Amino acid sequence: MSCTPCQRRRQMLAEAKEKAGAKGVLKIIPAVVKDTVKNPPQLVRKGKPNG
């Protein structure tokens, strides 16, 4: 299961692809990158021990 911000970015890309195809995806990429930098994905859960 991916984190909520990742799901939102995937949804943004899917909607752009559905509306305008590859051109739509290219137009939305800067917004997705900006969102990724502002709210990075949580690759490791906090408080979860390794092992």
mmCIF entry with sequence, helices, sheets and N, C-alpha, C, O atoms, coordinates in Angstrom:
data_MODEL
# 
_entry.id   MODEL 
# 
_entity.id                         1 
_entity.type                       polymer 
_entity.pdbx_number_of_molecules   1 
# 
_entity_poly.entity_id                      1 
_entity_poly.type                           'polypeptide(L)' 
_entity_poly.nstd_linkage                   no 
_entity_poly.nstd_monomer                   no 
_entity_poly.pdbx_seq_one_letter_code       MSCTPCQRRRQMLAEAKEKAGAKGVLKIIPAVVKDTVKNPPQLVRKGKPNG 
_entity_poly.pdbx_seq_one_letter_code_can   MSCTPCQRRRQMLAEAKEKAGAKGVLKIIPAVVKDTVKNPPQLVRKGKPNG 
_entity_poly.pdbx_strand_id                 A 
# 
loop_
_entity_poly_seq.entity_id 
_entity_poly_seq.num 
_entity_poly_seq.mon_id 
_entity_poly_seq.hetero 
1 1  MET n 
1 2  SER n 
1 3  CYS n 
1 4  THR n 
1 5  PRO n 
1 6  CYS n 
1 7  GLN n 
1 8  ARG n 
1 9  ARG n 
1 10 ARG n 
1 11 GLN n 
1 12 MET n 
1 13 LEU n 
1 14 ALA n 
1 15 GLU n 
1 16 ALA n 
1 17 LYS n 
1 18 GLU n 
1 19 LYS n 
1 20 ALA n 
1 21 GLY n 
1 22 ALA n 
1 23 LYS n 
1 24 GLY n 
1 25 VAL n 
1 26 LEU n 
1 27 LYS n 
1 28 ILE n 
1 29 ILE n 
1 30 PRO n 
1 31 ALA n 
1 32 VAL n 
1 33 VAL n 
1 34 LYS n 
1 35 ASP n 
1 36 THR n 
1 37 VAL n 
1 38 LYS n 
1 39 ASN n 
1 40 PRO n 
1 41 PRO n 
1 42 GLN n 
1 43 LEU n 
1 44 VAL n 
1 45 ARG n 
1 46 LYS n 
1 47 GLY n 
1 48 LYS n 
1 49 PRO n 
1 50 ASN n 
1 51 GLY n 
# 
_struct_asym.id          A 
_struct_asym.entity_id   1 
# 
_struct_conf.conf_type_id            HELX_P 
_struct_conf.id                      HELX_P1 
_struct_conf.pdbx_PDB_helix_id       AA1 
_struct_conf.beg_label_comp_id       THR 
_struct_conf.beg_label_asym_id       A 
_struct_conf.beg_label_seq_id        4 
_struct_conf.pdbx_beg_PDB_ins_code   ? 
_struct_conf.end_label_comp_id       LYS 
_struct_conf.end_label_asym_id       A 
_struct_conf.end_label_seq_id        38 
_struct_conf.pdbx_end_PDB_ins_code   ? 
_struct_conf.beg_auth_comp_id        THR 
_struct_conf.beg_auth_asym_id        A 
_struct_conf.beg_auth_seq_id         4 
_struct_conf.end_auth_comp_id        LYS 
_struct_conf.end_auth_asym_id        A 
_struct_conf.end_auth_seq_id         38 
_struct_conf.pdbx_PDB_helix_class    1 
_struct_conf.details                 ? 
_struct_conf.pdbx_PDB_helix_length   35 
# 
_struct_conf_type.id          HELX_P 
_struct_conf_type.criteria    ? 
_struct_conf_type.reference   ? 
# 
loop_
_atom_site.group_PDB 
_atom_site.id 
_atom_site.type_symbol 
_atom_site.label_atom_id 
_atom_site.label_alt_id 
_atom_site.label_comp_id 
_atom_site.label_asym_id 
_atom_site.label_entity_id 
_atom_site.label_seq_id 
_atom_site.pdbx_PDB_ins_code 
_atom_site.Cartn_x 
_atom_site.Cartn_y 
_atom_site.Cartn_z 
_atom_site.occupancy 
_atom_site.B_iso_or_equiv 
_atom_site.pdbx_formal_charge 
_atom_site.auth_seq_id 
_atom_site.auth_comp_id 
_atom_site.auth_asym_id 
_atom_site.auth_atom_id 
_atom_site.pdbx_PDB_model_num 
ATOM 1   N N  . MET A 1 1  ? 0.843  -1.174 0.000   1.00 0.00 ? 1  MET A N  1 
ATOM 2   C CA . MET A 1 1  ? 0.000  0.000  0.000   1.00 0.00 ? 1  MET A CA 1 
ATOM 3   C C  . MET A 1 1  ? 0.888  1.237  0.000   1.00 0.00 ? 1  MET A C  1 
ATOM 4   O O  . MET A 1 1  ? 1.788  1.357  0.831   1.00 0.00 ? 1  MET A O  1 
ATOM 5   N N  . SER A 1 2  ? 0.648  2.128  -0.898  1.00 0.00 ? 2  SER A N  1 
ATOM 6   C CA . SER A 1 2  ? 1.458  3.336  -0.972  1.00 0.00 ? 2  SER A CA 1 
ATOM 7   C C  . SER A 1 2  ? 0.884  4.416  -0.066  1.00 0.00 ? 2  SER A C  1 
ATOM 8   O O  . SER A 1 2  ? -0.272 4.360  0.352   1.00 0.00 ? 2  SER A O  1 
ATOM 9   N N  . CYS A 1 3  ? 1.729  5.400  0.225   1.00 0.00 ? 3  CYS A N  1 
ATOM 10  C CA . CYS A 1 3  ? 1.292  6.479  1.109   1.00 0.00 ? 3  CYS A CA 1 
ATOM 11  C C  . CYS A 1 3  ? 0.282  7.379  0.383   1.00 0.00 ? 3  CYS A C  1 
ATOM 12  O O  . CYS A 1 3  ? 0.180  7.359  -0.844  1.00 0.00 ? 3  CYS A O  1 
ATOM 13  N N  . THR A 1 4  ? -0.442 8.147  1.151   1.00 0.00 ? 4  THR A N  1 
ATOM 14  C CA . THR A 1 4  ? -1.498 9.001  0.606   1.00 0.00 ? 4  THR A CA 1 
ATOM 15  C C  . THR A 1 4  ? -0.968 10.015 -0.407  1.00 0.00 ? 4  THR A C  1 
ATOM 16  O O  . THR A 1 4  ? -1.587 10.188 -1.457  1.00 0.00 ? 4  THR A O  1 
ATOM 17  N N  . PRO A 1 5  ? 0.171  10.704 -0.134  1.00 0.00 ? 5  PRO A N  1 
ATOM 18  C CA . PRO A 1 5  ? 0.684  11.643 -1.137  1.00 0.00 ? 5  PRO A CA 1 
ATOM 19  C C  . PRO A 1 5  ? 1.036  10.951 -2.459  1.00 0.00 ? 5  PRO A C  1 
ATOM 20  O O  . PRO A 1 5  ? 0.824  11.509 -3.535  1.00 0.00 ? 5  PRO A O  1 
ATOM 21  N N  . CYS A 1 6  ? 1.570  9.743  -2.366  1.00 0.00 ? 6  CYS A N  1 
ATOM 22  C CA . CYS A 1 6  ? 1.918  9.011  -3.592  1.00 0.00 ? 6  CYS A CA 1 
ATOM 23  C C  . CYS A 1 6  ? 0.658  8.660  -4.383  1.00 0.00 ? 6  CYS A C  1 
ATOM 24  O O  . CYS A 1 6  ? 0.640  8.752  -5.610  1.00 0.00 ? 6  CYS A O  1 
ATOM 25  N N  . GLN A 1 7  ? -0.383 8.260  -3.676  1.00 0.00 ? 7  GLN A N  1 
ATOM 26  C CA . GLN A 1 7  ? -1.646 7.942  -4.344  1.00 0.00 ? 7  GLN A CA 1 
ATOM 27  C C  . GLN A 1 7  ? -2.215 9.179  -5.024  1.00 0.00 ? 7  GLN A C  1 
ATOM 28  O O  . GLN A 1 7  ? -2.746 9.093  -6.132  1.00 0.00 ? 7  GLN A O  1 
ATOM 29  N N  . ARG A 1 8  ? -2.105 10.340 -4.357  1.00 0.00 ? 8  ARG A N  1 
ATOM 30  C CA . ARG A 1 8  ? -2.615 11.580 -4.932  1.00 0.00 ? 8  ARG A CA 1 
ATOM 31  C C  . ARG A 1 8  ? -1.848 11.931 -6.210  1.00 0.00 ? 8  ARG A C  1 
ATOM 32  O O  . ARG A 1 8  ? -2.447 12.350 -7.201  1.00 0.00 ? 8  ARG A O  1 
ATOM 33  N N  . ARG A 1 9  ? -0.521 11.760 -6.186  1.00 0.00 ? 9  ARG A N  1 
ATOM 34  C CA . ARG A 1 9  ? 0.285  12.050 -7.380  1.00 0.00 ? 9  ARG A CA 1 
ATOM 35  C C  . ARG A 1 9  ? -0.060 11.089 -8.514  1.00 0.00 ? 9  ARG A C  1 
ATOM 36  O O  . ARG A 1 9  ? -0.150 11.499 -9.671  1.00 0.00 ? 9  ARG A O  1 
ATOM 37  N N  . ARG A 1 10 ? -0.251 9.820  -8.189  1.00 0.00 ? 10 ARG A N  1 
ATOM 38  C CA . ARG A 1 10 ? -0.651 8.848  -9.216  1.00 0.00 ? 10 ARG A CA 1 
ATOM 39  C C  . ARG A 1 10 ? -1.993 9.219  -9.825  1.00 0.00 ? 10 ARG A C  1 
ATOM 40  O O  . ARG A 1 10 ? -2.197 9.092  -11.032 1.00 0.00 ? 10 ARG A O  1 
ATOM 41  N N  . GLN A 1 11 ? -2.902 9.677  -8.980  1.00 0.00 ? 11 GLN A N  1 
ATOM 42  C CA . GLN A 1 11 ? -4.219 10.082 -9.461  1.00 0.00 ? 11 GLN A CA 1 
ATOM 43  C C  . GLN A 1 11 ? -4.106 11.303 -10.372 1.00 0.00 ? 11 GLN A C  1 
ATOM 44  O O  . GLN A 1 11 ? -4.785 11.379 -11.396 1.00 0.00 ? 11 GLN A O  1 
ATOM 45  N N  . MET A 1 12 ? -3.240 12.268 -9.997  1.00 0.00 ? 12 MET A N  1 
ATOM 46  C CA . MET A 1 12 ? -3.034 13.453 -10.835 1.00 0.00 ? 12 MET A CA 1 
ATOM 47  C C  . MET A 1 12 ? -2.541 13.037 -12.224 1.00 0.00 ? 12 MET A C  1 
ATOM 48  O O  . MET A 1 12 ? -3.027 13.534 -13.240 1.00 0.00 ? 12 MET A O  1 
ATOM 49  N N  . LEU A 1 13 ? -1.572 12.123 -12.251 1.00 0.00 ? 13 LEU A N  1 
ATOM 50  C CA . LEU A 1 13 ? -1.024 11.659 -13.526 1.00 0.00 ? 13 LEU A CA 1 
ATOM 51  C C  . LEU A 1 13 ? -2.068 10.898 -14.337 1.00 0.00 ? 13 LEU A C  1 
ATOM 52  O O  . LEU A 1 13 ? -2.163 11.075 -15.551 1.00 0.00 ? 13 LEU A O  1 
ATOM 53  N N  . ALA A 1 14 ? -2.846 10.056 -13.673 1.00 0.00 ? 14 ALA A N  1 
ATOM 54  C CA . ALA A 1 14 ? -3.868 9.274  -14.374 1.00 0.00 ? 14 ALA A CA 1 
ATOM 55  C C  . ALA A 1 14 ? -4.936 10.178 -14.980 1.00 0.00 ? 14 ALA A C  1 
ATOM 56  O O  . ALA A 1 14 ? -5.371 9.956  -16.110 1.00 0.00 ? 14 ALA A O  1 
ATOM 57  N N  . GLU A 1 15 ? -5.358 11.195 -14.232 1.00 0.00 ? 15 GLU A N  1 
ATOM 58  C CA . GLU A 1 15 ? -6.370 12.119 -14.751 1.00 0.00 ? 15 GLU A CA 1 
ATOM 59  C C  . GLU A 1 15 ? -5.830 12.916 -15.930 1.00 0.00 ? 15 GLU A C  1 
ATOM 60  O O  . GLU A 1 15 ? -6.540 13.138 -16.910 1.00 0.00 ? 15 GLU A O  1 
ATOM 61  N N  . ALA A 1 16 ? -4.574 13.346 -15.836 1.00 0.00 ? 16 ALA A N  1 
ATOM 62  C CA . ALA A 1 16 ? -3.971 14.107 -16.932 1.00 0.00 ? 16 ALA A CA 1 
ATOM 63  C C  . ALA A 1 16 ? -3.851 13.234 -18.179 1.00 0.00 ? 16 ALA A C  1 
ATOM 64  O O  . ALA A 1 16 ? -4.086 13.701 -19.293 1.00 0.00 ? 16 ALA A O  1 
ATOM 65  N N  . LYS A 1 17 ? -3.482 11.963 -17.987 1.00 0.00 ? 17 LYS A N  1 
ATOM 66  C CA . LYS A 1 17 ? -3.356 11.048 -19.122 1.00 0.00 ? 17 LYS A CA 1 
ATOM 67  C C  . LYS A 1 17 ? -4.716 10.797 -19.756 1.00 0.00 ? 17 LYS A C  1 
ATOM 68  O O  . LYS A 1 17 ? -4.834 10.728 -20.979 1.00 0.00 ? 17 LYS A O  1 
ATOM 69  N N  . GLU A 1 18 ? -5.735 10.661 -18.928 1.00 0.00 ? 18 GLU A N  1 
ATOM 70  C CA . GLU A 1 18 ? -7.082 10.404 -19.429 1.00 0.00 ? 18 GLU A CA 1 
ATOM 71  C C  . GLU A 1 18 ? -7.613 11.597 -20.228 1.00 0.00 ? 18 GLU A C  1 
ATOM 72  O O  . GLU A 1 18 ? -8.260 11.421 -21.260 1.00 0.00 ? 18 GLU A O  1 
ATOM 73  N N  . LYS A 1 19 ? -7.338 12.800 -19.748 1.00 0.00 ? 19 LYS A N  1 
ATOM 74  C CA . LYS A 1 19 ? -7.865 14.004 -20.395 1.00 0.00 ? 19 LYS A CA 1 
ATOM 75  C C  . LYS A 1 19 ? -7.130 14.351 -21.688 1.00 0.00 ? 19 LYS A C  1 
ATOM 76  O O  . LYS A 1 19 ? -7.759 14.609 -22.714 1.00 0.00 ? 19 LYS A O  1 
ATOM 77  N N  . ALA A 1 20 ? -5.783 14.358 -21.637 1.00 0.00 ? 20 ALA A N  1 
ATOM 78  C CA . ALA A 1 20 ? -5.031 14.874 -22.778 1.00 0.00 ? 20 ALA A CA 1 
ATOM 79  C C  . ALA A 1 20 ? -3.911 13.959 -23.250 1.00 0.00 ? 20 ALA A C  1 
ATOM 80  O O  . ALA A 1 20 ? -3.074 14.384 -24.046 1.00 0.00 ? 20 ALA A O  1 
ATOM 81  N N  . GLY A 1 21 ? -3.873 12.738 -22.792 1.00 0.00 ? 21 GLY A N  1 
ATOM 82  C CA . GLY A 1 21 ? -2.854 11.804 -23.247 1.00 0.00 ? 21 GLY A CA 1 
ATOM 83  C C  . GLY A 1 21 ? -1.463 12.189 -22.761 1.00 0.00 ? 21 GLY A C  1 
ATOM 84  O O  . GLY A 1 21 ? -1.300 12.706 -21.656 1.00 0.00 ? 21 GLY A O  1 
ATOM 85  N N  . ALA A 1 22 ? -0.460 11.929 -23.600 1.00 0.00 ? 22 ALA A N  1 
ATOM 86  C CA . ALA A 1 22 ? 0.931  12.188 -23.227 1.00 0.00 ? 22 ALA A CA 1 
ATOM 87  C C  . ALA A 1 22 ? 1.191  13.675 -23.016 1.00 0.00 ? 22 ALA A C  1 
ATOM 88  O O  . ALA A 1 22 ? 1.980  14.049 -22.149 1.00 0.00 ? 22 ALA A O  1 
ATOM 89  N N  . LYS A 1 23 ? 0.537  14.522 -23.799 1.00 0.00 ? 23 LYS A N  1 
ATOM 90  C CA . LYS A 1 23 ? 0.719  15.969 -23.626 1.00 0.00 ? 23 LYS A CA 1 
ATOM 91  C C  . LYS A 1 23 ? 0.247  16.408 -22.245 1.00 0.00 ? 23 LYS A C  1 
ATOM 92  O O  . LYS A 1 23 ? 0.887  17.241 -21.602 1.00 0.00 ? 23 LYS A O  1 
ATOM 93  N N  . GLY A 1 24 ? -0.847 15.862 -21.799 1.00 0.00 ? 24 GLY A N  1 
ATOM 94  C CA . GLY A 1 24 ? -1.357 16.193 -20.474 1.00 0.00 ? 24 GLY A CA 1 
ATOM 95  C C  . GLY A 1 24 ? -0.402 15.773 -19.370 1.00 0.00 ? 24 GLY A C  1 
ATOM 96  O O  . GLY A 1 24 ? -0.217 16.490 -18.386 1.00 0.00 ? 24 GLY A O  1 
ATOM 97  N N  . VAL A 1 25 ? 0.206  14.601 -19.543 1.00 0.00 ? 25 VAL A N  1 
ATOM 98  C CA . VAL A 1 25 ? 1.166  14.113 -18.554 1.00 0.00 ? 25 VAL A CA 1 
ATOM 99  C C  . VAL A 1 25 ? 2.381  15.029 -18.517 1.00 0.00 ? 25 VAL A C  1 
ATOM 100 O O  . VAL A 1 25 ? 2.873  15.368 -17.441 1.00 0.00 ? 25 VAL A O  1 
ATOM 101 N N  . LEU A 1 26 ? 2.865  15.429 -19.681 1.00 0.00 ? 26 LEU A N  1 
ATOM 102 C CA . LEU A 1 26 ? 4.021  16.320 -19.722 1.00 0.00 ? 26 LEU A CA 1 
ATOM 103 C C  . LEU A 1 26 ? 3.720  17.664 -19.074 1.00 0.00 ? 26 LEU A C  1 
ATOM 104 O O  . LEU A 1 26 ? 4.597  18.272 -18.460 1.00 0.00 ? 26 LEU A O  1 
ATOM 105 N N  . LYS A 1 27 ? 2.491  18.125 -19.208 1.00 0.00 ? 27 LYS A N  1 
ATOM 106 C CA . LYS A 1 27 ? 2.125  19.407 -18.606 1.00 0.00 ? 27 LYS A CA 1 
ATOM 107 C C  . LYS A 1 27 ? 2.016  19.311 -17.087 1.00 0.00 ? 27 LYS A C  1 
ATOM 108 O O  . LYS A 1 27 ? 2.286  20.288 -16.389 1.00 0.00 ? 27 LYS A O  1 
ATOM 109 N N  . ILE A 1 28 ? 1.629  18.162 -16.569 1.00 0.00 ? 28 ILE A N  1 
ATOM 110 C CA . ILE A 1 28 ? 1.401  18.017 -15.129 1.00 0.00 ? 28 ILE A CA 1 
ATOM 111 C C  . ILE A 1 28 ? 2.671  17.604 -14.376 1.00 0.00 ? 28 ILE A C  1 
ATOM 112 O O  . ILE A 1 28 ? 2.710  17.710 -13.150 1.00 0.00 ? 28 ILE A O  1 
ATOM 113 N N  . ILE A 1 29 ? 3.696  17.142 -15.071 1.00 0.00 ? 29 ILE A N  1 
ATOM 114 C CA . ILE A 1 29 ? 4.920  16.673 -14.407 1.00 0.00 ? 29 ILE A CA 1 
ATOM 115 C C  . ILE A 1 29 ? 5.540  17.733 -13.486 1.00 0.00 ? 29 ILE A C  1 
ATOM 116 O O  . ILE A 1 29 ? 5.925  17.389 -12.369 1.00 0.00 ? 29 ILE A O  1 
ATOM 117 N N  . PRO A 1 30 ? 5.655  19.002 -13.896 1.00 0.00 ? 30 PRO A N  1 
ATOM 118 C CA . PRO A 1 30 ? 6.229  19.988 -12.960 1.00 0.00 ? 30 PRO A CA 1 
ATOM 119 C C  . PRO A 1 30 ? 5.457  20.087 -11.640 1.00 0.00 ? 30 PRO A C  1 
ATOM 120 O O  . PRO A 1 30 ? 6.068  20.249 -10.583 1.00 0.00 ? 30 PRO A O  1 
ATOM 121 N N  . ALA A 1 31 ? 4.154  19.995 -11.686 1.00 0.00 ? 31 ALA A N  1 
ATOM 122 C CA . ALA A 1 31 ? 3.354  20.051 -10.461 1.00 0.00 ? 31 ALA A CA 1 
ATOM 123 C C  . ALA A 1 31 ? 3.601  18.816 -9.594  1.00 0.00 ? 31 ALA A C  1 
ATOM 124 O O  . ALA A 1 31 ? 3.644  18.915 -8.368  1.00 0.00 ? 31 ALA A O  1 
ATOM 125 N N  . VAL A 1 32 ? 3.762  17.664 -10.224 1.00 0.00 ? 32 VAL A N  1 
ATOM 126 C CA . VAL A 1 32 ? 4.018  16.428 -9.480  1.00 0.00 ? 32 VAL A CA 1 
ATOM 127 C C  . VAL A 1 32 ? 5.393  16.493 -8.814  1.00 0.00 ? 32 VAL A C  1 
ATOM 128 O O  . VAL A 1 32 ? 5.539  16.100 -7.656  1.00 0.00 ? 32 VAL A O  1 
ATOM 129 N N  . VAL A 1 33 ? 6.395  16.985 -9.536  1.00 0.00 ? 33 VAL A N  1 
ATOM 130 C CA . VAL A 1 33 ? 7.745  17.105 -8.973  1.00 0.00 ? 33 VAL A CA 1 
ATOM 131 C C  . VAL A 1 33 ? 7.740  18.093 -7.810  1.00 0.00 ? 33 VAL A C  1 
ATOM 132 O O  . VAL A 1 33 ? 8.345  17.833 -6.769  1.00 0.00 ? 33 VAL A O  1 
ATOM 133 N N  . LYS A 1 34 ? 7.069  19.211 -7.983  1.00 0.00 ? 34 LYS A N  1 
ATOM 134 C CA . LYS A 1 34 ? 6.977  20.217 -6.918  1.00 0.00 ? 34 LYS A CA 1 
ATOM 135 C C  . LYS A 1 34 ? 6.315  19.618 -5.680  1.00 0.00 ? 34 LYS A C  1 
ATOM 136 O O  . LYS A 1 34 ? 6.762  19.861 -4.559  1.00 0.00 ? 34 LYS A O  1 
ATOM 137 N N  . ASP A 1 35 ? 5.263  18.846 -5.875  1.00 0.00 ? 35 ASP A N  1 
ATOM 138 C CA . ASP A 1 35 ? 4.570  18.204 -4.767  1.00 0.00 ? 35 ASP A CA 1 
ATOM 139 C C  . ASP A 1 35 ? 5.460  17.158 -4.100  1.00 0.00 ? 35 ASP A C  1 
ATOM 140 O O  . ASP A 1 35 ? 5.419  17.002 -2.879  1.00 0.00 ? 35 ASP A O  1 
ATOM 141 N N  . THR A 1 36 ? 6.260  16.445 -4.882  1.00 0.00 ? 36 THR A N  1 
ATOM 142 C CA . THR A 1 36 ? 7.157  15.423 -4.346  1.00 0.00 ? 36 THR A CA 1 
ATOM 143 C C  . THR A 1 36 ? 8.245  16.059 -3.483  1.00 0.00 ? 36 THR A C  1 
ATOM 144 O O  . THR A 1 36 ? 8.594  15.525 -2.430  1.00 0.00 ? 36 THR A O  1 
ATOM 145 N N  . VAL A 1 37 ? 8.780  17.195 -3.926  1.00 0.00 ? 37 VAL A N  1 
ATOM 146 C CA . VAL A 1 37 ? 9.816  17.879 -3.154  1.00 0.00 ? 37 VAL A CA 1 
ATOM 147 C C  . VAL A 1 37 ? 9.223  18.445 -1.865  1.00 0.00 ? 37 VAL A C  1 
ATOM 148 O O  . VAL A 1 37 ? 9.839  18.369 -0.803  1.00 0.00 ? 37 VAL A O  1 
ATOM 149 N N  . LYS A 1 38 ? 8.026  19.009 -1.970  1.00 0.00 ? 38 LYS A N  1 
ATOM 150 C CA . LYS A 1 38 ? 7.369  19.613 -0.809  1.00 0.00 ? 38 LYS A CA 1 
ATOM 151 C C  . LYS A 1 38 ? 6.935  18.551 0.203   1.00 0.00 ? 38 LYS A C  1 
ATOM 152 O O  . LYS A 1 38 ? 7.012  18.770 1.412   1.00 0.00 ? 38 LYS A O  1 
ATOM 153 N N  . ASN A 1 39 ? 6.483  17.412 -0.294  1.00 0.00 ? 39 ASN A N  1 
ATOM 154 C CA . ASN A 1 39 ? 5.952  16.358 0.567   1.00 0.00 ? 39 ASN A CA 1 
ATOM 155 C C  . ASN A 1 39 ? 6.525  15.018 0.101   1.00 0.00 ? 39 ASN A C  1 
ATOM 156 O O  . ASN A 1 39 ? 5.846  14.268 -0.601  1.00 0.00 ? 39 ASN A O  1 
ATOM 157 N N  . PRO A 1 40 ? 7.783  14.704 0.487   1.00 0.00 ? 40 PRO A N  1 
ATOM 158 C CA . PRO A 1 40 ? 8.425  13.482 -0.021  1.00 0.00 ? 40 PRO A CA 1 
ATOM 159 C C  . PRO A 1 40 ? 7.732  12.213 0.470   1.00 0.00 ? 40 PRO A C  1 
ATOM 160 O O  . PRO A 1 40 ? 7.084  12.217 1.517   1.00 0.00 ? 40 PRO A O  1 
ATOM 161 N N  . PRO A 1 41 ? 7.873  11.131 -0.289  1.00 0.00 ? 41 PRO A N  1 
ATOM 162 C CA . PRO A 1 41 ? 7.255  9.867  0.118   1.00 0.00 ? 41 PRO A CA 1 
ATOM 163 C C  . PRO A 1 41 ? 7.911  9.325  1.384   1.00 0.00 ? 41 PRO A C  1 
ATOM 164 O O  . PRO A 1 41 ? 9.101  9.536  1.619   1.00 0.00 ? 41 PRO A O  1 
ATOM 165 N N  . GLN A 1 42 ? 7.137  8.637  2.181   1.00 0.00 ? 42 GLN A N  1 
ATOM 166 C CA . GLN A 1 42 ? 7.648  8.041  3.416   1.00 0.00 ? 42 GLN A CA 1 
ATOM 167 C C  . GLN A 1 42 ? 8.105  6.625  3.097   1.00 0.00 ? 42 GLN A C  1 
ATOM 168 O O  . GLN A 1 42 ? 7.295  5.699  3.045   1.00 0.00 ? 42 GLN A O  1 
ATOM 169 N N  . LEU A 1 43 ? 9.399  6.465  2.885   1.00 0.00 ? 43 LEU A N  1 
ATOM 170 C CA . LEU A 1 43 ? 9.924  5.165  2.499   1.00 0.00 ? 43 LEU A CA 1 
ATOM 171 C C  . LEU A 1 43 ? 10.058 4.230  3.696   1.00 0.00 ? 43 LEU A C  1 
ATOM 172 O O  . LEU A 1 43 ? 9.922  3.017  3.543   1.00 0.00 ? 43 LEU A O  1 
ATOM 173 N N  . VAL A 1 44 ? 10.320 4.771  4.878   1.00 0.00 ? 44 VAL A N  1 
ATOM 174 C CA . VAL A 1 44 ? 10.463 3.973  6.091   1.00 0.00 ? 44 VAL A CA 1 
ATOM 175 C C  . VAL A 1 44 ? 9.526  4.552  7.135   1.00 0.00 ? 44 VAL A C  1 
ATOM 176 O O  . VAL A 1 44 ? 9.523  5.757  7.388   1.00 0.00 ? 44 VAL A O  1 
ATOM 177 N N  . ARG A 1 45 ? 8.737  3.685  7.734   1.00 0.00 ? 45 ARG A N  1 
ATOM 178 C CA . ARG A 1 45 ? 7.816  4.153  8.774   1.00 0.00 ? 45 ARG A CA 1 
ATOM 179 C C  . ARG A 1 45 ? 8.604  4.535  10.025  1.00 0.00 ? 45 ARG A C  1 
ATOM 180 O O  . ARG A 1 45 ? 9.557  3.856  10.406  1.00 0.00 ? 45 ARG A O  1 
ATOM 181 N N  . LYS A 1 46 ? 8.198  5.613  10.642  1.00 0.00 ? 46 LYS A N  1 
ATOM 182 C CA . LYS A 1 46 ? 8.852  6.061  11.871  1.00 0.00 ? 46 LYS A CA 1 
ATOM 183 C C  . LYS A 1 46 ? 8.407  5.172  13.027  1.00 0.00 ? 46 LYS A C  1 
ATOM 184 O O  . LYS A 1 46 ? 7.229  4.839  13.154  1.00 0.00 ? 46 LYS A O  1 
ATOM 185 N N  . GLY A 1 47 ? 9.365  4.795  13.861  1.00 0.00 ? 47 GLY A N  1 
ATOM 186 C CA . GLY A 1 47 ? 9.041  4.001  15.032  1.00 0.00 ? 47 GLY A CA 1 
ATOM 187 C C  . GLY A 1 47 ? 9.032  2.502  14.788  1.00 0.00 ? 47 GLY A C  1 
ATOM 188 O O  . GLY A 1 47 ? 8.874  1.725  15.730  1.00 0.00 ? 47 GLY A O  1 
ATOM 189 N N  . LYS A 1 48 ? 9.197  2.087  13.552  1.00 0.00 ? 48 LYS A N  1 
ATOM 190 C CA . LYS A 1 48 ? 9.200  0.654  13.259  1.00 0.00 ? 48 LYS A CA 1 
ATOM 191 C C  . LYS A 1 48 ? 10.640 0.135  13.356  1.00 0.00 ? 48 LYS A C  1 
ATOM 192 O O  . LYS A 1 48 ? 11.510 0.620  12.633  1.00 0.00 ? 48 LYS A O  1 
ATOM 193 N N  . PRO A 1 49 ? 10.906 -0.831 14.228  1.00 0.00 ? 49 PRO A N  1 
ATOM 194 C CA . PRO A 1 49 ? 12.272 -1.349 14.362  1.00 0.00 ? 49 PRO A CA 1 
ATOM 195 C C  . PRO A 1 49 ? 12.668 -2.192 13.148  1.00 0.00 ? 49 PRO A C  1 
ATOM 196 O O  . PRO A 1 49 ? 11.831 -2.850 12.530  1.00 0.00 ? 49 PRO A O  1 
ATOM 197 N N  . ASN A 1 50 ? 13.942 -2.158 12.829  1.00 0.00 ? 50 ASN A N  1 
ATOM 198 C CA . ASN A 1 50 ? 14.454 -2.977 11.726  1.00 0.00 ? 50 ASN A CA 1 
ATOM 199 C C  . ASN A 1 50 ? 14.819 -4.348 12.276  1.00 0.00 ? 50 ASN A C  1 
ATOM 200 O O  . ASN A 1 50 ? 15.696 -4.474 13.131  1.00 0.00 ? 50 ASN A O  1 
ATOM 201 N N  . GLY A 1 51 ? 14.152 -5.352 11.786  1.00 0.00 ? 51 GLY A N  1 
ATOM 202 C CA . GLY A 1 51 ? 14.518 -6.689 12.184  1.00 0.00 ? 51 GLY A CA 1 
ATOM 203 C C  . GLY A 1 51 ? 13.466 -7.378 12.873  1.00 0.00 ? 51 GLY A C  1 
ATOM 204 O O  . GLY A 1 51 ? 13.641 -8.530 13.271  1.00 0.00 ? 51 GLY A O  1 
# 
